[in-house]
Amino acid sequence: MGLRSARALALAMIAIATAGGCVSPDVVGTAEAPARPEQAPAIGAGPAPSAGTLAREAKDPSPGPHTEPGSKGSPGETNRDADEAAEVYGGLGTWIDIYDDEAWRHPVQIVRSMVDHGVRTAYLQTSNYSRNAPFVHPEGVAAFLDAARRSDLRVVAWYLPGFRDVELDLHRTLRAIMFRTDNGSRFDSFALDIESPEVRNPWVRTRRLLALSERIRREVGTEYPLGAIVASPHRLKVADPRFWPSFPWRRLAGTYDVFLPMTYYTYRVHGPRLASWYTAQSVQIIRQETSGMQVPIHVVGGLSFDATGGETRGFVQTVRRRGVLGASYYTFPGVTREQWEALRALAER
């Protein structure tokens, strides 16, 4: 999930100010922005945290003082609970990343607005590989989870690994999965954001991705729902195949319960027809690459700050025709009223 421009931050602030902070800004994005890479560099990233950082984090019991060991299992086992994954990843979703500062300052109002728009699941970023802690907004995470629990809103944690320090990435993943608020609220699932080119050699990157994924699955057991957030399938297969050659679709499908492709058509095409085509191509590529495995798909569209209402309607039409599990727009603060009117159809499925 890449960074956004200063305009995105300004619109995020408007989202809270409008109607007491309970609705998204009534603005229409533009699809005329130049194409950008799916993974932008992190603000103030600096060097990736070391094993020393991992050791210091391990000594810090907060946040998430309560831990529950999973039922350990082997990757690829087939007794995972498909119904539970569908319950979490099905229907209409929305996203909050660590840069949505206004949302983190007003989590209760944001949760209320999400529910009012028919959102079933919120995807909440905990941290990334370049940050110095497993939670960038620990108090905000707790407040979001408690508010979501009161509103019957499901919440999926997501984290961006760099694959340079697999032990660190694993530790931060498990901290998110085991997190509990003082009131006992927790995440309903975890999704790994698989897109960082921090490890330049794609073959090394793949080995580390698979090792990390298998270790996560062993730790949480076979029944815990896991999602794989993947770069645009169209980018991986067509537009930029050198970015991640021989992407391990089938291996990941044996470990994760749901694929969440970042089908950000606003990077590549403009207009409702092409937005629909790009989305359909991305879904089709996953199904071709995982032929016979019947992998559930939750399509991530947008970017909301750059998409038009017409493009959103094209996106929604394709999502409904393709029989996917659910869909969402990235990210919540940028979704306009016109976009919500189109996305609402996904909440009524």
C-alpha positions as CSV (number, residue, x, y, z in Angstrom):
1,M,0.0,0.0,0.0
2,G,1.8,3.1,-1.2
3,L,2.0,6.6,0.2
4,R,-0.2,9.4,-1.1
5,S,0.3,13.1,-1.9
6,A,-0.1,16.2,0.3
7,R,-3.6,16.5,-1.3
8,A,-4.5,13.1,0.2
9,L,-3.6,14.4,3.7
10,A,-5.6,17.5,3.2
11,L,-8.7,15.5,2.1
12,A,-8.2,13.2,5.1
13,M,-8.5,16.2,7.4
14,I,-11.6,17.3,5.6
15,A,-13.1,13.8,6.2
16,I,-13.3,14.5,10.0
17,A,-14.4,18.1,9.7
18,T,-17.3,17.3,7.4
19,A,-20.6,16.6,9.3
20,G,-18.9,16.3,12.7
21,G,-16.3,13.9,11.4
22,C,-18.8,11.1,10.6
23,V,-18.8,11.2,6.8
24,S,-16.2,11.2,4.1
25,P,-15.5,14.5,2.2
26,D,-17.9,15.3,-0.7
27,V,-15.3,15.6,-3.3
28,V,-14.6,13.9,-6.6
29,G,-11.1,12.6,-7.3
30,T,-9.4,12.9,-10.6
31,A,-8.1,10.0,-12.7
32,E,-5.6,12.2,-14.5
33,A,-2.7,11.8,-12.2
34,P,0.4,10.2,-13.8
35,A,1.1,6.6,-13.3
36,R,3.1,5.8,-10.2
37,P,4.7,2.6,-8.8
38,E,2.5,0.5,-6.5
39,Q,5.0,0.7,-3.7
40,A,6.2,4.3,-2.9
41,P,9.1,4.9,-0.4
42,A,8.1,5.3,3.2
43,I,8.3,8.8,4.7
44,G,11.4,9.0,6.9
45,A,12.0,5.3,6.4
46,G,15.7,5.2,7.3
47,P,17.4,1.8,7.7
48,A,15.3,-1.3,8.4
49,P,15.2,-2.2,12.1
50,S,17.8,-4.7,13.3
51,A,17.6,-7.8,15.4
52,G,18.5,-5.5,18.3
53,T,15.3,-3.6,17.8
54,L,13.5,-6.9,17.7
55,A,15.0,-7.8,21.1
56,R,14.0,-4.5,22.6
57,E,10.4,-5.0,21.3
58,A,10.3,-8.5,22.8
59,K,11.0,-7.1,26.2
60,D,8.2,-4.5,25.9
61,P,4.9,-6.3,26.9
62,S,2.7,-3.4,25.6
63,P,0.6,-3.0,23.6
64,G,-1.3,-6.3,23.6
65,P,-0.6,-7.7,27.1
66,H,-2.7,-10.8,26.6
67,T,-1.5,-13.6,24.3
68,E,-3.2,-16.8,23.2
69,P,-1.1,-19.5,21.5
70,G,-2.6,-20.8,18.3
71,S,-3.3,-24.4,17.4
72,K,-0.1,-25.2,15.6
73,G,-0.4,-26.6,12.1
74,S,1.5,-27.2,8.9
75,P,1.2,-24.9,5.9
76,G,-1.0,-26.3,3.2
77,E,-3.3,-28.3,5.4
78,T,-6.8,-28.3,4.1
79,N,-8.8,-28.1,7.3
80,R,-8.9,-24.3,7.4
81,D,-12.3,-22.7,8.1
82,A,-13.4,-21.3,4.8
83,D,-16.6,-20.0,6.3
84,E,-14.7,-18.0,8.9
85,A,-12.6,-16.4,6.2
86,A,-15.7,-15.6,4.2
87,E,-17.2,-14.0,7.3
88,V,-14.2,-11.7,7.7
89,Y,-13.3,-10.9,4.1
90,G,-16.7,-11.0,2.5
91,G,-18.7,-8.0,1.5
92,L,-17.7,-4.3,1.6
93,G,-14.5,-3.3,3.2
94,T,-12.4,-0.2,3.7
95,W,-8.8,0.7,4.6
96,I,-6.8,2.8,7.1
97,D,-3.1,3.0,6.8
98,I,-0.5,4.5,9.2
99,Y,-0.5,7.8,7.4
100,D,-4.2,8.5,7.9
101,D,-3.5,10.7,10.9
102,E,-6.9,12.3,11.3
103,A,-8.5,8.9,11.3
104,W,-6.2,7.7,14.1
105,R,-7.1,10.7,16.1
106,H,-10.9,10.1,15.8
107,P,-11.3,6.3,15.7
108,V,-14.8,6.2,17.3
109,Q,-16.2,8.7,14.7
110,I,-14.5,6.8,11.9
111,V,-15.9,3.5,12.9
112,R,-19.4,5.0,13.1
113,S,-19.0,6.5,9.6
114,M,-17.8,3.1,8.3
115,V,-20.8,1.3,9.7
116,D,-23.1,4.0,8.3
117,H,-21.7,3.4,4.8
118,G,-22.4,-0.3,5.1
119,V,-18.8,-1.4,5.6
120,R,-18.5,-4.9,7.0
121,T,-14.7,-5.1,7.5
122,A,-12.0,-2.5,8.2
123,Y,-8.4,-3.2,7.3
124,L,-6.1,-1.5,9.8
125,Q,-2.4,-1.1,9.3
126,T,-0.3,-1.7,12.4
127,S,3.2,-0.8,11.1
128,N,5.8,-1.5,8.4
129,Y,9.4,-2.8,8.2
130,S,10.9,0.7,8.4
131,R,9.2,1.8,11.6
132,N,10.7,1.4,15.0
133,A,7.8,-0.3,16.7
134,P,5.2,-3.0,15.9
135,F,2.4,-0.5,16.4
136,V,2.7,3.1,15.0
137,H,-0.5,4.1,16.7
138,P,-1.0,1.8,19.7
139,E,-3.6,3.8,21.4
140,G,-5.5,4.3,18.1
141,V,-5.4,0.5,17.4
142,A,-7.0,-0.2,20.8
143,A,-9.6,2.5,20.4
144,F,-10.5,1.2,16.9
145,L,-10.8,-2.4,18.1
146,D,-13.0,-1.5,21.0
147,A,-15.3,0.8,18.9
148,A,-15.5,-1.9,16.2
149,R,-16.4,-4.5,18.7
150,R,-19.3,-2.4,19.9
151,S,-20.5,-1.8,16.4
152,D,-20.1,-5.4,15.2
153,L,-17.5,-4.2,12.6
154,R,-14.8,-6.8,11.8
155,V,-11.2,-5.6,11.7
156,V,-8.2,-7.2,9.9
157,A,-4.7,-6.1,10.9
158,W,-2.2,-5.7,8.1
159,Y,1.6,-5.2,8.0
160,L,4.1,-4.4,5.3
161,P,7.3,-6.6,5.6
162,G,10.6,-5.7,3.9
163,F,11.9,-9.3,3.9
164,R,15.4,-8.1,4.9
165,D,14.8,-9.2,8.5
166,V,12.4,-12.1,8.5
167,E,12.6,-12.5,12.3
168,L,11.5,-8.9,12.7
169,D,8.7,-9.3,10.2
170,L,7.5,-12.5,11.9
171,H,7.7,-10.8,15.4
172,R,5.6,-7.8,14.3
173,T,3.1,-10.0,12.6
174,L,2.6,-12.1,15.7
175,R,2.3,-9.0,17.9
176,A,-0.6,-7.9,15.7
177,I,-2.3,-11.3,15.8
178,M,-1.9,-11.6,19.5
179,F,-2.9,-8.0,20.4
180,R,-5.7,-7.6,22.9
181,T,-7.1,-4.4,24.3
182,D,-7.8,-4.0,28.1
183,N,-11.4,-4.8,27.2
184,G,-10.5,-8.0,25.4
185,S,-11.0,-6.7,21.8
186,R,-8.8,-8.2,19.1
187,F,-8.3,-8.4,15.4
188,D,-10.5,-10.9,13.5
189,S,-7.7,-11.8,11.1
190,F,-4.3,-10.7,9.8
191,A,-3.2,-10.0,6.2
192,L,0.4,-9.7,5.0
193,D,1.1,-6.9,2.5
194,I,3.3,-8.5,-0.1
195,E,4.8,-5.8,-2.3
196,S,8.0,-4.4,-0.9
197,P,11.0,-4.4,-3.3
198,E,13.4,-3.7,-0.4
199,V,15.1,-7.1,-1.2
200,R,16.1,-6.3,-4.8
201,N,16.8,-9.9,-5.9
202,P,13.2,-11.3,-6.6
203,W,14.3,-14.9,-6.1
204,V,15.7,-14.2,-2.6
205,R,12.6,-12.1,-1.9
206,T,10.4,-15.1,-2.9
207,R,12.3,-17.5,-0.6
208,R,12.0,-15.2,2.3
209,L,8.3,-14.5,1.6
210,L,7.5,-18.2,1.6
211,A,9.6,-18.9,4.7
212,L,7.8,-16.0,6.5
213,S,4.4,-17.2,5.4
214,E,4.9,-20.7,6.4
215,R,6.2,-19.7,9.9
216,I,3.1,-17.4,10.4
217,R,0.8,-20.3,9.5
218,R,2.6,-22.7,11.9
219,E,2.3,-20.2,14.7
220,V,-1.4,-19.4,14.3
221,G,-2.6,-22.9,13.3
222,T,-4.7,-24.1,10.5
223,E,-8.0,-22.5,11.6
224,Y,-6.9,-18.9,11.9
225,P,-7.9,-16.9,8.8
226,L,-5.0,-15.3,7.0
227,G,-5.0,-12.9,4.0
228,A,-2.4,-12.3,1.3
229,I,-2.4,-8.7,0.1
230,V,-0.7,-8.9,-3.3
231,A,0.5,-6.4,-5.9
232,S,-1.6,-5.9,-8.9
233,P,-1.8,-9.2,-10.8
234,H,-1.9,-7.3,-14.1
235,R,1.4,-5.6,-13.1
236,L,3.0,-8.8,-12.1
237,K,2.1,-10.7,-15.3
238,V,1.7,-8.0,-17.9
239,A,2.8,-4.4,-17.2
240,D,5.9,-5.1,-15.1
241,P,6.8,-8.8,-15.1
242,R,10.4,-8.1,-14.0
243,F,9.2,-6.6,-10.7
244,W,8.5,-10.1,-9.3
245,P,9.0,-12.9,-11.8
246,S,7.5,-16.3,-11.1
247,F,5.4,-14.9,-8.3
248,P,4.4,-17.9,-6.1
249,W,0.7,-17.8,-6.5
250,R,0.0,-21.5,-5.8
251,R,2.4,-21.7,-2.9
252,L,0.8,-18.8,-1.2
253,A,-2.7,-20.2,-1.9
254,G,-1.7,-23.2,0.1
255,T,-0.9,-21.0,3.1
256,Y,-3.4,-18.1,3.0
257,D,-7.1,-18.3,2.9
258,V,-7.8,-15.2,0.8
259,F,-6.0,-13.2,-1.9
260,L,-6.5,-9.4,-1.7
261,P,-5.1,-8.1,-5.0
262,M,-4.3,-4.3,-5.1
263,T,-6.0,-3.7,-8.4
264,Y,-5.3,0.0,-8.4
265,Y,-6.5,0.9,-11.8
266,T,-5.9,4.6,-11.3
267,Y,-2.2,3.9,-11.7
268,R,-2.7,2.4,-15.1
269,V,-5.9,3.4,-16.9
270,H,-8.7,6.0,-16.9
271,G,-12.4,5.9,-17.5
272,P,-15.2,3.5,-16.4
273,R,-14.7,0.9,-19.2
274,L,-11.0,0.5,-18.7
275,A,-11.4,0.5,-14.9
276,S,-13.8,-2.4,-15.3
277,W,-11.4,-4.2,-17.7
278,Y,-8.4,-3.8,-15.5
279,T,-10.2,-5.1,-12.5
280,A,-11.5,-8.1,-14.5
281,Q,-8.0,-8.9,-15.8
282,S,-6.6,-8.9,-12.3
283,V,-9.2,-11.3,-11.0
284,Q,-8.8,-13.6,-14.1
285,I,-5.0,-13.7,-13.7
286,I,-5.3,-15.0,-10.1
287,R,-7.8,-17.6,-11.2
288,Q,-5.5,-18.8,-14.0
289,E,-2.5,-18.9,-11.8
290,T,-4.3,-20.9,-9.1
291,S,-6.3,-23.1,-11.4
292,G,-8.2,-25.8,-9.6
293,M,-7.6,-24.3,-6.1
294,Q,-10.8,-22.1,-5.9
295,V,-9.0,-19.3,-4.1
296,P,-11.3,-16.7,-2.5
297,I,-10.6,-13.2,-3.7
298,H,-11.3,-9.8,-2.0
299,V,-10.6,-7.1,-4.6
300,V,-8.9,-3.9,-3.4
301,G,-9.7,-1.0,-5.8
302,G,-8.9,2.7,-6.1
303,L,-7.0,4.7,-5.3
304,S,-10.0,6.5,-3.8
305,F,-8.3,9.9,-4.0
306,D,-7.8,9.5,-7.7
307,A,-10.8,7.6,-8.9
308,T,-14.0,9.1,-10.3
309,G,-17.5,8.1,-9.5
310,G,-17.9,6.6,-13.0
311,E,-14.8,4.5,-12.6
312,T,-16.1,3.3,-9.2
313,R,-19.3,2.2,-10.8
314,G,-17.3,0.2,-13.4
315,F,-15.2,-1.4,-10.7
316,V,-18.3,-2.4,-8.7
317,Q,-20.0,-3.9,-11.8
318,T,-17.0,-6.1,-12.5
319,V,-16.7,-7.2,-8.9
320,R,-20.3,-8.3,-8.9
321,R,-20.0,-10.1,-12.2
322,R,-16.8,-12.0,-11.3
323,G,-18.2,-13.7,-8.2
324,V,-15.5,-12.6,-5.8
325,L,-15.8,-12.8,-2.0
326,G,-15.7,-9.0,-1.4
327,A,-14.2,-5.7,-2.4
328,S,-13.0,-2.4,-1.0
329,Y,-11.4,1.0,-1.9
330,Y,-8.1,2.2,-0.6
331,T,-8.3,4.3,1.6
332,F,-11.3,5.3,3.7
333,P,-10.5,9.1,4.0
334,G,-10.5,9.6,0.2
335,V,-13.8,7.9,-0.6
336,T,-16.3,10.4,-1.9
337,R,-20.1,10.5,-1.6
338,E,-20.4,9.5,-5.3
339,Q,-18.0,6.6,-4.7
340,W,-19.9,5.4,-1.6
341,E,-23.2,5.4,-3.6
342,A,-21.6,2.9,-6.0
343,L,-19.8,0.9,-3.4
344,R,-23.0,0.5,-1.3
345,A,-24.1,-2.2,-3.8
346,L,-21.3,-4.4,-2.4
347,A,-22.8,-4.1,1.1
348,E,-26.1,-5.4,-0.2
349,R,-24.8,-8.6,-1.6
